């Protein structure tokens, strides 16, 4: 049945029972052990591949949002820094920024950690 196969994939299987049933359905016990070992090996590899795929997908989604979160945090820091300046210093800073063109800076969330 389906649940017997599921238990076999998870390693919760009684080989003695399988050996006893193999005699009832005219399969030699050695073949039963070989088929069982192959099934467990193949199913374990498939389950491991599924786990790797899920972890890779989770990592990809987290890394996609990392840059956005880093830019938001940097913007919040700049806003807090601007609020800490006295009005006359802030006015001078704004004039200086308008007078020169600031360089565009690319941000890499992995390498540009401060």
Secondary structure per residue as TSV (DSSP state, phi and psi in degrees):
chain	resnum	aa	ss	phi	psi
A	1	X	-	360.0	173.2
A	2	X	H	-63.5	-41.2
A	3	X	H	-70.1	-30.7
A	4	X	H	-66.4	-41.7
A	5	X	H	-65.9	-41.2
A	6	X	H	-62.6	-42.9
A	7	X	H	-64.1	-35.1
A	8	X	H	-67.5	-38.8
A	9	X	H	-63.6	-40.0
A	10	X	T	-80.2	-2.2
A	11	X	T	88.8	3.0
A	12	X	-	-97.1	77.6
A	13	X	-	-140.9	140.5
A	14	X	-	-96.1	107.4
A	15	X	H	-67.6	-32.6
A	16	X	H	-62.1	-40.6
A	17	X	H	-65.8	-40.3
A	18	X	H	-64.3	-38.5
A	19	X	H	-65.4	-40.2
A	20	X	H	-66.3	-39.7
A	21	X	H	-72.0	-28.2
A	22	X	H	-65.1	-31.4
A	23	X	H	-69.4	-30.6
A	24	X	H	-72.4	-31.7
A	25	X	T	-103.6	19.2
A	26	X	T	62.4	40.2
A	27	X	-	-114.5	135.0
A	28	X	-	-67.9	143.3
A	29	X	H	-58.2	-33.0
A	30	X	H	-65.3	-41.4
A	31	X	H	-65.8	-37.5
A	32	X	H	-61.4	-41.5
A	33	X	H	-67.1	-39.2
A	34	X	H	-66.0	-46.0
A	35	X	H	-63.3	-41.0
A	36	X	H	-63.7	-43.9
A	37	X	H	-64.4	-42.0
A	38	X	H	-63.4	-44.9
A	39	X	H	-60.7	-45.6
A	40	X	H	-65.4	-40.3
A	41	X	H	-64.4	-48.6
A	42	X	H	-65.1	-44.1
A	43	X	H	-67.7	-34.0
A	44	X	H	-65.8	-40.1
A	45	X	H	-64.5	-40.7
A	46	X	H	-65.0	-43.8
A	47	X	H	-65.3	-39.2
A	48	X	H	-64.6	-39.8
A	49	X	H	-63.9	-38.6
A	50	X	H	-63.1	-41.6
A	51	X	H	-63.4	-43.4
A	52	X	H	-63.1	-41.2
A	53	X	H	-63.9	-41.4
A	54	X	H	-64.7	-41.3
A	55	X	H	-66.8	-39.8
A	56	X	H	-65.7	-39.6
A	57	X	H	-65.1	-43.3
A	58	X	H	-62.9	-43.1
A	59	X	H	-62.6	-41.7
A	60	X	H	-62.6	-43.1
A	61	X	H	-66.7	-39.0
A	62	X	H	-67.1	-41.8
A	63	X	H	-68.2	-32.0
A	64	X	H	-63.5	-38.9
A	65	X	H	-83.6	-13.6
A	66	X	H	-63.7	-41.4
A	67	X	H	-65.9	-41.9
A	68	X	H	-62.3	-45.2
A	69	X	H	-64.5	-38.9
A	70	X	H	-65.5	-40.2
A	71	X	H	-66.7	-39.4
A	72	X	H	-64.1	-43.2
A	73	X	H	-64.3	-39.7
A	74	X	H	-65.2	-39.6
A	75	X	H	-64.5	-40.5
A	76	X	H	-63.2	-38.4
A	77	X	H	-64.5	-43.5
A	78	X	H	-63.7	-42.1
A	79	X	H	-62.4	-43.5
A	80	X	H	-64.6	-38.0
A	81	X	H	-65.7	-41.7
A	82	X	H	-64.6	-35.8
A	83	X	H	-68.3	-24.7
A	84	X	H	-80.1	-16.1
A	85	X	S	-75.7	146.0
A	86	X	-	-66.9	154.4
A	87	X	H	-57.2	-39.1
A	88	X	H	-69.8	-35.9
A	89	X	H	-69.3	-38.8
A	90	X	H	-64.9	-39.0
A	91	X	H	-63.8	-42.1
A	92	X	H	-63.3	-40.1
A	93	X	H	-64.4	-41.7
A	94	X	H	-65.7	-39.6
A	95	X	H	-62.5	-43.1
A	96	X	H	-62.9	-40.7
A	97	X	H	-67.2	-36.1
A	98	X	H	-72.2	-31.3
A	99	X	H	-70.7	-39.2
A	100	X	S	-114.1	154.1
A	101	X	-	-90.5	113.4
A	102	X	-	-68.6	150.7
A	103	X	-	-70.4	143.4
A	104	X	-	-76.6	135.0
A	105	X	-	-117.6	126.4
A	106	X	-	-87.2	149.2
A	107	X	-	-122.2	126.1
A	108	X	-	-110.5	114.6
A	109	X	T	-66.0	-18.3
A	110	X	T	-84.7	-44.5
A	111	X	T	-90.7	-27.2
A	112	X	-	-95.7	45.2
A	113	X	-	-88.6	136.4
A	114	X	-	-112.5	360.0
